[in-house]
Amino acid sequence: MDTVLTTAEREYLASCRRGCLATIGPDGGPDVVPVSYRLNADGTIDIGGPRMGESRKFRNAAARPRVAFVVDDTVPDGPGAFRPGVGRGLELRGTAEALRGVLRDGDVVLTMGAGNIGAVAQDLKARLAAGAAA
């Protein structure tokens, strides 16, 4: 079952720039790494970077695509429902898609759809070609 992000969840993800990607290593154990990401208008999340295709996270996701992705921070100073400093966050679980050859420089990207993280990069090449995801 796909999960659709709420407006508040989209706003929160768009306001942050770093999260933690958990993949399953070759030994079946977890591998958690901090990553930067981009939330796309269609609710998908792109994780990319220099030499991504050489990274353990990419190899893990390609071989065992079940992943979890967490973005968290603390409530900023100012008025609101919670006092400043209280932790908040969002966790997404599902399947990542490890893609090669979709960026102009030949780098790779892990693309995840919100909720059911996967099967979502169908228009990624078009977005990149149009410069929307560059």
Helices and strands as residue ranges (DSSP letters): H 7-15, E 18-24, E 30-36, E 38-39, E 44-48, G 52-54, H 56-63, E 66-74, E 87-95, E 97-100, E 108-113, H 124-130
